[in-house]
Amino acid sequence: PPKPVQTSKVCRGCGAEKPIEEFTISSVEGGYRKAKCKTCEAARVKAYYATNEAYREATKKRAREWEKSA
């Protein structure tokens, strides 16, 4: 028998039930829909970049130095 088509999902970020189109497809996890909706995922990424700016700059610097030495 064919699988039932999922039309909505509950977000683990905000707890709201939203249409399945509000969840991105993760290529890393084998094509499944992510647990957080697009809005919550965008807020998570924005917060990560804001709190890890020094780490990101250090990584960029190491990459530039490595490219110069190659």
Secondary structure, 3 states (H helix, E strand, C coil): CCCCCCCEEECCCCCCEEEHHHCCEECCCCCEECCCCHHHHHHHHHHHHHHCHHHHHHHHHHHHHHHHHC
